[in-house]
Amino acid sequence: MTIDSDITMSPEQKIRVAIVGLGFGAAFVPSYLHHPNVESLTICDADEEKLNLIGDRYNVEKRTTRLDDILNSSEIDAVHLLTPIPLHGQNAVSVLEVCKHCACTVPMATNLDDLKAIVAAQRKSGKNYMGMETAVYTRRFLYVKEMLEKGEIGKIQFLRGAHYQDMEGWPSYWMGLPPMYYATHAIGPIFALANTRAKAVHCFGSGVMRPELHEQYGNPYPVETAIFEMDSPTPLAAEVTRSLFHTARDYTESFNVYGEKATFEWEQIEDEQPIVFRMEAQEGRGSKIAFERIDAPDRQDLLPKEIARFTQRSIYDETDPHRSFLQGGGHGGSHPHLVHEFVSSIIENRQPWPDAVTTANWVAAGICAHESAMQGGARVEIPDFSKL
Ligand SMILES: NC(=O)c1ccc[n+]([C@@H]2O[C@H](COP(=O)([O-])OP(=O)(O)OC[C@H]3O[C@@H](n4cnc5c(N)ncnc54)[C@H](O)[C@@H]3O)[C@@H](O)[C@H]2O)c1
């Protein structure tokens, strides 16, 4: 896991980028527009009204409603996909097949064949594929990663992740989605911190959903809960729970890491502070455990100065210092970090993090977890994409 990139890259090296899908995708426009190594930005959305709204808001001239225009253009080097979930697999292969670098929002795909096709297309093209997993570029993730690297956590003994979100009223492709098909915000950080993949899973479906939510994906479960057996020389398990419907729990995308020396636990309610527990001396029965609420710092220092401010939601307009505007800024300040990693990996001619294989290993774990749930919790082996 290497995510610190050189922020002194030559400003002369530049790439031409396109963003496709301007719902969530609009949050990434400012970071590409201001990145010192991006020469031009083209925006694309099938909805012309949305395209022009975002184009006018950020003053982006290059616009199209057709993904084909992006694929056929010789003036675009890299494409960031933020289209609806069912399109990710096919769109990513199309981008790689025309020899352009591809970044794609989560999930990479929702079946193993599409994951295999993307990894194969990435290898064949020699271009970069990056899984744009927001959860591994948040302030909290960067904080815990540093604790781990400094040896403060010690040996990881167990990991746990949870993502609760009510999806009523979201676009139709979300209706009845198997919870583990969109579990990477919980899986990604814990697999990344364990620095390995999972080799097998047992998962149970839980709860009941109204019948029409079963139809689209043949999934009867509003909640799925999985135990992953990690690919580790010593025993290591990770537990992940995901809910999407009919469950009265406020939104959270969380991870906990239980170490021999210290533990990081996500707070119960968003906007509280997470807790770090530290093992102290043994006193009679059991050891003393100290704890503190921590404030993970905003890592603007890892970013080029031109885009560092986009970790925040409220931004000053540099052309008018009295005016501030709202932009993405969500997901723990991750958006400009993702953009910077994608752009700098291309400029530096190296693989991004997470690359195609790492992303496929995270997403396959969720796909196999749902398969296990459909088999009543049976053990399901998870393919290792580094070996395919
Ligand atoms: N934290 C995260 O990583 C995170 C957060 C939110 C959304 N997402 C992902 O981002 C994606 C988009 O989410 P959203 O909420 O904006 O979805 P959405 O369905 O609201 O919007 C998707 C946009 O893509 C456009 N579009 C659809 N098909 C297209 C095509 N063929 N060519 C060009 N444009 C097309 C639509 O017009 C729409 O504007 C989803 O896949 C979702 O999983 C990730």
The ligand as an SDF file (V2000), in Angstrom:
LIG
                    3D

 44 48  0  0  0  0  0  0  0  0999 V2000
  -18.4930    7.6190   -1.8250 N   0  0  0  0  0  0  0  0  0  0  0  0
  -18.5340    7.2110   -3.0710 C   0  0  0  0  0  0  0  0  0  0  0  0
  -17.5730    6.6500   -3.5590 O   0  0  0  0  0  0  0  0  0  0  0  0
  -19.7860    7.4080   -3.9010 C   0  0  0  0  0  0  0  0  0  0  0  0
  -20.7710    8.3200   -3.4890 C   0  0  0  0  0  0  0  0  0  0  0  0
  -21.8700    8.5230   -4.3240 C   0  0  0  0  0  0  0  0  0  0  0  0
  -22.0010    7.8420   -5.5190 C   0  0  0  0  0  0  0  0  0  0  0  0
  -21.0250    6.9470   -5.8710 N   0  0  0  0  0  0  0  0  0  0  0  0
  -21.1360    6.2380   -7.1560 C   0  0  0  0  0  0  0  0  0  0  0  0
  -21.1420    7.1960   -8.1970 O   0  0  0  0  0  0  0  0  0  0  0  0
  -21.9910    6.7920   -9.2490 C   0  0  0  0  0  0  0  0  0  0  0  0
  -22.9210    7.9150   -9.5960 C   0  0  0  0  0  0  0  0  0  0  0  0
  -23.7160    8.1970   -8.4630 O   0  0  0  0  0  0  0  0  0  0  0  0
  -24.8780    9.2830   -8.5740 P   0  0  0  0  0  0  0  0  0  0  0  0
  -25.5340    9.3160   -7.2500 O   0  0  0  0  0  0  0  0  0  0  0  0
  -24.3600   10.5260   -9.1990 O   0  0  0  0  0  0  0  0  0  0  0  0
  -25.8130    8.5240   -9.6310 O   0  0  0  0  0  0  0  0  0  0  0  0
  -26.9960    9.0980  -10.4950 P   0  0  0  0  0  0  0  0  0  0  0  0
  -27.6580    7.9170  -11.0980 O   0  0  0  0  0  0  0  0  0  0  0  0
  -27.7830   10.0890   -9.6960 O   0  0  0  0  0  0  0  0  0  0  0  0
  -26.2540    9.9630  -11.6390 O   0  0  0  0  0  0  0  0  0  0  0  0
  -25.5320    9.3510  -12.6510 C   0  0  0  0  0  0  0  0  0  0  0  0
  -25.3290   10.3680  -13.7690 C   0  0  0  0  0  0  0  0  0  0  0  0
  -24.7880    9.6850  -14.8900 O   0  0  0  0  0  0  0  0  0  0  0  0
  -25.5020   10.1100  -16.0570 C   0  0  0  0  0  0  0  0  0  0  0  0
  -25.4510    9.0290  -17.0320 N   0  0  0  0  0  0  0  0  0  0  0  0
  -26.1400    7.8810  -17.0200 C   0  0  0  0  0  0  0  0  0  0  0  0
  -25.8020    7.1110  -18.0650 N   0  0  0  0  0  0  0  0  0  0  0  0
  -24.8820    7.8190  -18.7730 C   0  0  0  0  0  0  0  0  0  0  0  0
  -24.1530    7.5690  -19.9570 C   0  0  0  0  0  0  0  0  0  0  0  0
  -24.3030    6.4160  -20.6190 N   0  0  0  0  0  0  0  0  0  0  0  0
  -23.3120    8.5040  -20.3970 N   0  0  0  0  0  0  0  0  0  0  0  0
  -23.1570    9.6690  -19.7390 C   0  0  0  0  0  0  0  0  0  0  0  0
  -23.8170    9.9570  -18.5980 N   0  0  0  0  0  0  0  0  0  0  0  0
  -24.6630    9.0430  -18.1150 C   0  0  0  0  0  0  0  0  0  0  0  0
  -26.8960   10.4190  -15.5870 C   0  0  0  0  0  0  0  0  0  0  0  0
  -27.5590   11.3180  -16.4540 O   0  0  0  0  0  0  0  0  0  0  0  0
  -26.6350   11.0140  -14.2280 C   0  0  0  0  0  0  0  0  0  0  0  0
  -26.4570   12.4160  -14.2770 O   0  0  0  0  0  0  0  0  0  0  0  0
  -22.7180    5.5340   -8.7650 C   0  0  0  0  0  0  0  0  0  0  0  0
  -22.1820    4.4420   -9.4280 O   0  0  0  0  0  0  0  0  0  0  0  0
  -22.4220    5.4400   -7.2910 C   0  0  0  0  0  0  0  0  0  0  0  0
  -22.2040    4.1080   -6.9250 O   0  0  0  0  0  0  0  0  0  0  0  0
  -19.9270    6.7320   -5.1030 C   0  0  0  0  0  0  0  0  0  0  0  0
  1  2  1  0
  2  3  2  0
  2  4  1  0
  4  5  1  0
  4 44  2  0
  5  6  2  0
  6  7  1  0
  7  8  2  0
  8  9  1  0
  8 44  1  0
  9 10  1  0
  9 42  1  0
 10 11  1  0
 11 12  1  0
 11 40  1  0
 12 13  1  0
 13 14  1  0
 14 15  2  0
 14 16  1  0
 14 17  1  0
 17 18  1  0
 18 19  2  0
 18 20  1  0
 18 21  1  0
 21 22  1  0
 22 23  1  0
 23 24  1  0
 23 38  1  0
 24 25  1  0
 25 26  1  0
 25 36  1  0
 26 27  1  0
 26 35  1  0
 27 28  2  0
 28 29  1  0
 29 30  1  0
 29 35  2  0
 30 31  1  0
 30 32  2  0
 32 33  1  0
 33 34  2  0
 34 35  1  0
 36 37  1  0
 36 38  1  0
 38 39  1  0
 40 41  1  0
 40 42  1  0
 42 43  1  0
M  CHG  2   8   1  16  -1
M  END
$$$$
